[in-house]
Amino acid sequence: MATLAELLAQYPRSGILLFKVLENVKASFSPQDGGMGELLITYISGLNQSAFCYQTHQRSAMQLGVEAVVFGQLKADIDRANVETKLKPILHFVKKLTLTPQLISQADVKAIFEAGWDERRFLDAICLCAVVNGMNRLAIGIGIDKAIADSPKLLSETRPVRIGLLH
């Protein structure tokens, strides 16, 4: 299977829970956020080294107004990246939740609330991170990333993922 859509078409029950969670956070991360949700998905996918998900969602984020340069800036240094200041504590949090979840502290959470996030948006960011991590593992596990690495032309032929979230 070359795409998640093919997997889910053949085994629809496999994705129902993941897509339900994504739909639940749809109200918090909308196109009016200027691509914030897609930026988070792209960033998390990059942390997971999921090339397919990263590149697909990067295109979607750029279509929603995120500048291409931001992705490289986030890889180098979240604090110096040209993103909304309010988003930086969330980016730090999802990085830690993805790579070193055992290191999350109350200080990480406090920084998010001090930046102006409310409890619902914080929970939605956590859910988004969890689902993206799962989807990245699914994409890597079924070989989508390997197929893209072996044939980069596949990526250019693949349309951005449309799952109801942020679109």
C-alpha positions as CSV (number, residue, x, y, z in Angstrom):
1,M,0.0,0.0,0.0
2,A,1.4,3.3,-1.1
3,T,-0.8,5.6,1.0
4,L,-2.6,5.7,4.2
5,A,-5.8,6.2,2.2
6,E,-5.3,2.8,0.6
7,L,-4.6,1.1,4.0
8,L,-7.8,2.7,5.5
9,A,-9.9,1.8,2.4
10,Q,-8.9,-1.8,2.8
11,Y,-9.0,-1.8,6.6
12,P,-11.4,1.0,7.6
13,R,-11.7,0.0,11.3
14,S,-7.9,0.6,11.7
15,G,-8.3,4.3,11.4
16,I,-11.6,5.1,12.9
17,L,-10.3,6.0,16.3
18,L,-7.5,8.1,15.0
19,F,-9.8,10.0,12.7
20,K,-12.4,10.5,15.5
21,V,-9.7,12.1,17.7
22,L,-8.6,14.3,14.7
23,E,-12.2,15.4,14.2
24,N,-12.5,16.3,17.8
25,V,-9.6,18.7,17.7
26,K,-10.8,20.2,14.4
27,A,-12.6,23.0,16.1
28,S,-9.5,24.2,17.9
29,F,-7.1,24.1,15.0
30,S,-8.8,25.6,12.1
31,P,-7.7,27.4,8.9
32,Q,-8.3,30.7,10.7
33,D,-5.2,29.8,12.8
34,G,-3.1,30.5,9.7
35,G,-1.9,26.9,9.4
36,M,-1.0,26.5,13.1
37,G,-2.4,22.9,13.2
38,E,-0.7,21.9,10.0
39,L,2.5,23.4,11.3
40,L,2.3,21.3,14.4
41,I,1.5,18.2,12.4
42,T,4.5,18.9,10.1
43,Y,6.8,19.6,13.0
44,I,5.8,16.5,14.9
45,S,6.2,14.4,11.7
46,G,9.7,15.9,11.3
47,L,10.6,14.9,14.8
48,N,9.5,11.3,14.0
49,Q,11.5,11.3,10.7
50,S,8.3,10.5,8.8
51,A,9.3,12.0,5.4
52,F,6.0,11.3,3.7
53,C,3.9,12.9,6.5
54,Y,6.3,15.8,6.9
55,Q,6.4,16.7,3.3
56,T,2.7,16.2,2.7
57,H,1.7,18.4,5.7
58,Q,4.4,20.9,4.9
59,R,2.7,21.5,1.6
60,S,-0.7,21.9,3.3
61,A,0.8,24.3,5.9
62,M,2.3,26.4,3.2
63,Q,-1.0,26.5,1.3
64,L,-2.5,27.9,4.6
65,G,0.1,30.7,4.8
66,V,3.1,29.2,6.7
67,E,6.3,30.4,5.1
68,A,8.7,27.7,3.9
69,V,11.6,29.1,5.9
70,V,9.8,28.4,9.2
71,F,10.3,24.6,8.9
72,G,14.1,24.9,8.8
73,Q,14.0,27.5,11.6
74,L,12.0,25.1,13.8
75,K,14.5,22.3,13.2
76,A,17.4,24.6,14.3
77,D,15.8,26.5,17.2
78,I,12.2,26.9,18.2
79,D,12.9,30.0,20.2
80,R,14.4,31.8,17.2
81,A,11.9,30.6,14.7
82,N,9.6,33.1,13.0
83,V,6.4,31.8,14.6
84,E,3.9,33.4,16.9
85,T,5.4,33.7,20.4
86,K,2.3,32.1,21.9
87,L,3.0,28.9,19.8
88,K,6.6,28.3,21.1
89,P,5.7,26.7,24.4
90,I,3.4,24.3,22.6
91,L,6.2,23.5,20.1
92,H,8.6,22.8,23.0
93,F,5.9,20.7,24.7
94,V,5.1,18.5,21.6
95,K,8.8,18.0,21.0
96,K,9.3,16.8,24.5
97,L,6.1,14.7,24.4
98,T,7.3,13.1,21.1
99,L,11.0,12.5,21.9
100,T,11.3,12.4,25.7
101,P,7.8,12.3,27.3
102,Q,9.3,11.2,30.7
103,L,10.9,14.6,31.0
104,I,7.7,16.7,30.8
105,S,7.4,18.8,33.9
106,Q,4.9,21.2,35.5
107,A,7.1,24.0,34.3
108,D,6.4,22.9,30.7
109,V,2.6,23.1,31.3
110,K,2.9,26.4,33.2
111,A,4.7,28.0,30.2
112,I,1.8,27.0,28.0
113,F,-0.8,28.6,30.2
114,E,1.3,31.7,30.8
115,A,1.5,32.1,27.0
116,G,-2.3,32.4,27.0
117,W,-3.5,28.9,26.0
118,D,-6.6,27.6,27.7
119,E,-7.1,24.1,29.0
120,R,-9.1,22.9,26.0
121,R,-6.6,24.1,23.4
122,F,-3.8,22.6,25.5
123,L,-5.6,19.2,25.6
124,D,-6.3,19.5,21.8
125,A,-2.5,20.0,21.2
126,I,-1.7,16.9,23.3
127,C,-4.4,14.9,21.4
128,L,-3.1,16.2,18.0
129,C,0.5,15.2,19.0
130,A,-0.6,11.7,20.1
131,V,-2.5,11.1,16.9
132,V,0.2,12.4,14.7
133,N,2.8,10.2,16.4
134,G,0.5,7.2,15.8
135,M,-0.1,8.1,12.2
136,N,3.6,8.6,11.6
137,R,4.3,5.2,13.0
138,L,1.6,3.8,10.8
139,A,3.0,5.4,7.7
140,I,6.5,4.3,8.5
141,G,5.3,0.8,9.5
142,I,3.5,0.1,6.2
143,G,6.4,1.4,4.2
144,I,5.2,4.7,2.9
145,D,8.4,6.5,3.9
146,K,10.5,3.8,2.3
147,A,8.5,4.0,-0.9
148,I,9.0,7.7,-1.0
149,A,12.7,7.4,-0.4
150,D,13.0,4.8,-3.2
151,S,10.8,6.8,-5.6
152,P,10.6,10.5,-4.7
153,K,8.3,11.0,-7.7
154,L,5.6,9.3,-5.7
155,L,5.5,12.3,-3.3
156,S,5.0,14.8,-6.1
157,E,2.1,12.6,-7.4
158,T,0.5,12.4,-3.9
159,R,-2.0,15.0,-3.1
160,P,-2.0,16.5,0.4
161,V,-3.7,14.4,3.0
162,R,-7.3,15.5,3.5
163,I,-8.7,14.0,6.7
164,G,-11.2,16.7,7.7
165,L,-8.8,18.3,10.1
166,L,-7.7,21.8,9.2
167,H,-9.2,21.6,5.7
